[in-house]
Amino acid sequence: MQKLKFPKGFLWGAATSAHQIEGNNTNSDWWAWEHSQKRAMQLESQGKNPADYYSREACDSYHRFDEDFALAEHLNHNATRLGIEWARIEPKEGHFSEEALDHYEKVLQSAKFHGLKTFVTLHHYTNPLWFAKRGGFEKKANARYFHRYVEKAVKRLDQYTDFWVVLNEPEEMVSLSYWLGIWPPQKKSLITSFLMAKNLKLVFEGSVKVMRQITNKPIGMACNLHDLRSSDLLSSLTVYFRQKFNRFIFEHSVGWCDFIGLNYYFHHHVGLFGNRAHSHSHHSESDLGWGIHPEGLEWVLLSLKKYGKPVYITENGLADAKDHKREKFIKDHLYYMHRAIQKGVDVRGYLHWSLIDNFEWDKGFAPRFGLIEIDREDLLRRKVRYSAIKYAEICKNNYMQIDHY
């Protein structure tokens, strides 16, 4: 049996986002969209009950955050990624809620009490409703509102933060909200997609400039970088342009980053017109039908080596309600992460997605990503899954024993 050791001081933990676990984020554009007539009609046309797709109280982590951090500590985590909600902190334009800032101060104090390094995400898809009504990030001039929020939040919370993540997956926000038109505001426009990508790049750069005046903590961005494969020779050109678009914001922002946050879930086989083609690799799949391809993590990590930046895996996980595949998923991805480290990639941490089952955006509560189950039939009781215990052994030892791969 082989022992794979990870670098000294390696960070182990799990990630969450505010809207997905806190509940009752009533001043956000996502909450408004969840309860909109357009969304209800769309779900009803698919034979679904709109009430099943309201975030409601989510996991009630707004009140139960200390319980969640205590469980993370029990599972030998030494780091956590969490989000703060702009819509709570600035519920009305120009009005900053001291109550919300006090709350997030308590959240971060709790994380530190439980021995966790904190990766704090400033923006994870959701916007204050007032900002969305002003056109959100579609308007270049609106960046100043976000920068004002960033300044306020960082000044207040920096002493409890170890790493700042300015934006989460801006490329996914562009793709799902504007290219495919699935997420709010559901504007399916190629032109707007490119404008959004350019604007978010500038939003990130401006945020870093503001933050450099306040903090010396590492600043980065969490990007969802796929392993794209062509299904035939004709589709290889499509793969090239898909990769270019997927990495546009990242490529133009990485120079401003102190570290790279990598979110990795799967790879795509891409057809001629950019559609997802059938995979002939016979991968195991998650409950969402996402192909499990841990080898792709090594490939993506090696592609980041040229930037010479520390890398933290800020999300990696799967929907697996029965917990049949999660242990192997984690170990397989850690194996290929270790291979990348051996080849010179400066990977310094792994944060599994997610600490607890959560509200999975347009898919509701059905997908179960958590190391910890949330029993929605029993007052949101937390139940540690077996895979979480096996992951906890790796976190404690800072090594993993394997038979062979």
Residue pairs with C-beta under 8 A, 6 or more apart in sequence:
1 401
1 402
1 403
2 401
2 402
2 403
2 404
3 399
3 400
3 401
4 334
4 335
4 338
4 399
4 400
4 401
4 402
5 398
5 399
6 338
6 341
6 398
6 399
6 400
7 341
7 347
7 348
8 398
9 348
10 348
10 349
10 350
10 398
11 78
11 79
11 117
11 312
11 348
11 349
11 350
11 351
12 76
12 77
12 78
12 79
12 349
12 350
12 394
12 395
12 398
13 72
13 77
13 78
13 79
13 80
13 81
13 116
13 117
13 349
13 350
13 351
13 352
13 355
13 395
14 72
14 77
14 80
14 81
14 351
14 352
14 353
14 354
14 355
14 371
15 80
15 81
15 82
15 119
15 314
15 315
15 351
15 352
15 353
15 354
15 355
16 61
16 68
16 80
16 81
16 82
16 83
16 354
16 355
16 356
16 358
17 82
17 83
17 121
17 124
17 125
17 168
17 358
18 25
18 82
18 83
18 84
18 85
18 88
18 121
18 124
18 126
19 25
19 28
19 30
19 55
19 58
19 83
19 85
19 124
19 125
19 126
19 359
20 55
20 58
20 59
20 354
20 358
20 359
20 360
20 361
21 58
21 59
21 61
21 68
21 356
21 358
21 359
22 58
22 59
22 60
22 61
22 62
22 85
23 55
23 56
23 57
23 58
23 59
23 60
23 61
23 62
24 56
24 57
24 58
24 62
25 31
25 55
25 85
25 87
25 88
25 126
27 87
27 88
27 91
27 92
27 128
27 129
27 130
28 85
28 87
28 126
28 127
28 128
28 129
29 87
29 126
29 127
29 128
29 129
29 131
29 132
29 136
29 184
29 185
30 55
30 125
30 126
30 184
30 361
31 55
31 87
31 129
32 129
32 132
32 184
33 39
33 184
33 185
34 53
34 54
34 55
35 54
38 186
39 50
39 53
40 50
43 49
43 50
43 53
44 50
52 364
52 365
53 362
53 364
55 359
57 380
58 358
58 359
59 68
59 356
59 357
59 358
59 359
59 374
59 380
60 380
61 68
61 356
62 103
64 380
65 107
65 110
66 110
66 114
67 382
68 355
68 356
68 372
68 382
69 80
69 110
69 111
69 113
69 114
69 116
70 114
71 355
71 372
71 382
71 384
72 80
72 114
72 116
72 355
73 114
73 115
73 116
74 384
74 392
75 371
75 384
75 388
75 389
75 391
75 392
75 395
76 392
76 393
76 395
76 396
77 116
77 392
77 395
78 115
78 116
78 117
78 395
79 116
79 117
79 118
79 119
79 162
79 349
79 351
80 111
80 116
80 117
80 118
80 119
80 351
80 355
81 118
81 119
81 120
81 121
81 165
81 314
81 315
81 351
82 107
82 111
82 118
82 119
82 120
82 121
83 120
83 121
83 122
83 124
83 168
84 104
84 107
84 120
84 121
84 122
84 153
84 157
85 100
85 126
86 122
86 123
86 126
86 127
86 128
86 131
86 146
86 149
86 153
87 126
87 127
87 128
87 129
88 97
88 100
88 103
89 96
89 97
89 100
89 101
89 104
89 149
89 152
89 153
90 96
90 97
90 128
90 149
90 152
91 97
91 100
91 128
92 128
92 130
93 128
93 130
93 131
93 134
93 145
96 152
101 152
101 153
101 156
101 157
104 153
104 156
104 157
105 156
105 157
105 160
108 118
108 120
108 157
108 160
108 161
109 160
111 118
111 160
112 118
112 160
117 162
117 163
118 160
118 161
118 162
118 163
119 162
119 163
119 164
119 165
119 261
119 312
119 314
119 351
120 157
120 161
120 163
120 164
120 165
121 165
121 168
121 222
122 149
122 150
122 153
122 154
122 164
122 165
122 166
122 167
122 207
123 146
123 166
123 167
123 168
124 168
125 168
125 169
125 173
125 183
125 361
127 136
127 137
131 142
131 145
131 146
132 184
132 185
134 142
134 145
135 142
136 142
136 185
137 143
137 146
137 196
137 199
137 200
137 203
138 187
138 192
138 195
138 196
138 199
139 199
140 199
140 202
143 199
143 202
143 203
143 206
146 203
146 206
146 207
147 203
147 206
147 207
147 210
150 166
150 207
150 210
150 211
151 210
151 211
151 214
154 161
154 164
154 210
154 211
154 214
154 215
155 214
158 214
158 215
158 217
161 215
161 217
162 217
162 218
163 217
163 218
163 219
163 220
163 259
163 312
164 211
164 215
164 217
164 218
164 219
164 220
165 220
165 221
165 222
165 261
165 314
166 204
166 207
166 208
166 211
166 219
166 220
166 221
167 200
167 203
167 204
167 207
167 221
167 222
168 221
168 222
168 263
169 222
169 223
169 224
169 263
170 197
170 200
170 204
170 221
170 223
170 249
171 197
171 223
171 224
171 245
171 246
171 247
171 248
171 249
171 250
172 224
173 183
173 196
173 200
174 193
174 196
174 197
174 200
174 249
175 193
175 246
176 182
176 183
177 183
177 184
177 185
177 186
177 187
177 196
178 187
178 188
178 189
178 192
178 193
178 196
179 188
179 190
179 193
180 188
181 187
181 188
182 362
183 361
183 362
197 245
197 248
197 249
200 249
201 248
201 249
201 252
201 253
204 221
204 249
204 253
204 256
205 253
205 256
208 219
208 256
211 219
212 219
218 258
218 259
218 310
219 256
219 257
219 258
219 259
220 257
220 258
220 259
220 260
220 261
220 312
221 249
221 250
221 253
221 257
221 260
221 261
222 261
222 262
222 263
222 314
222 315
223 247
223 249
223 250
223 260
223 261
223 262
223 263
224 263
224 264
224 265
224 315
225 246
225 247
225 250
225 262
225 263
225 264
225 300
225 303
225 304
226 246
226 264
226 265
226 266
226 267
226 268
226 296
226 300
227 264
227 266
227 267
227 268
227 293
227 296
227 297
227 299
227 300
228 239
228 242
228 243
228 246
228 267
228 268
228 270
229 239
229 267
229 268
229 269
229 270
230 236
230 238
230 239
230 269
230 270
231 269
231 270
231 271
231 277
231 278
231 280
232 272
234 272
235 270
235 271
235 272
235 277
238 270
238 271
238 272
238 273
238 274
239 270
241 274
242 270
242 274
254 260
254 307
254 309
257 309
258 309
258 310
259 309
259 310
259 311
259 312
259 348
260 304
260 307
260 309
260 310
260 311
260 312
261 311
261 312
261 313
261 314
262 300
262 301
262 304
262 311
262 312
262 313
262 314
262 315
263 313
263 314
263 315
263 316
263 353
264 296
264 297
264 300
264 313
264 315
264 316
264 333
265 290
265 315
265 316
265 317
265 318
266 290
266 291
266 292
266 293
266 296
267 291
267 293
267 296
268 276
269 276
269 277
269 278
269 279
269 280
269 281
270 276
270 277
271 277
279 291
281 291
281 293
283 291
283 292
283 293
284 291
284 292
284 325
285 291
285 292
286 292
286 318
286 319
286 320
286 325
287 318
287 319
287 320
287 321
287 367
287 368
288 318
288 319
288 363
288 367
290 318
290 319
292 318
292 325
292 329
292 332
294 329
294 332
294 333
294 335
294 336
295 336
296 336
297 313
297 316
297 333
297 336
297 337
297 340
298 336
298 337
298 339
298 340
301 311
301 336
301 337
301 340
301 345
301 347
302 340
302 343
302 345
304 311
304 345
305 340
305 343
305 344
305 345
308 346
309 346
310 346
310 347
310 348
311 345
311 346
311 347
311 348
312 347
312 348
312 349
312 350
312 351
313 337
313 347
313 349
313 350
313 351
314 351
315 351
315 352
315 353
316 333
316 350
316 351
316 352
316 353
317 326
317 329
317 352
317 353
317 354
317 369
318 325
318 326
318 329
318 369
319 360
319 367
319 368
319 369
320 326
320 329
320 368
320 369
320 387
321 367
321 368
323 373
323 385
323 386
323 387
326 371
326 385
326 387
327 386
327 387
327 390
327 391
330 352
330 387
330 390
330 391
330 394
331 390
331 394
331 400
331 402
332 405
334 350
334 394
334 400
335 400
335 402
335 405
337 347
337 350
338 400
340 347
341 347
352 371
352 391
353 369
354 369
354 370
354 371
355 370
355 371
355 372
356 370
356 371
356 372
356 373
356 374
356 382
357 365
357 368
357 369
357 370
357 372
357 373
357 374
358 365
358 369
358 370
358 374
359 365
360 366
360 367
360 369
365 376
370 385
371 384
371 385
371 387
371 388
371 391
372 382
372 383
372 384
372 385
372 388
373 382
373 383
373 384
373 385
374 380
374 381
374 382
374 383
375 381
375 382
375 383
394 400
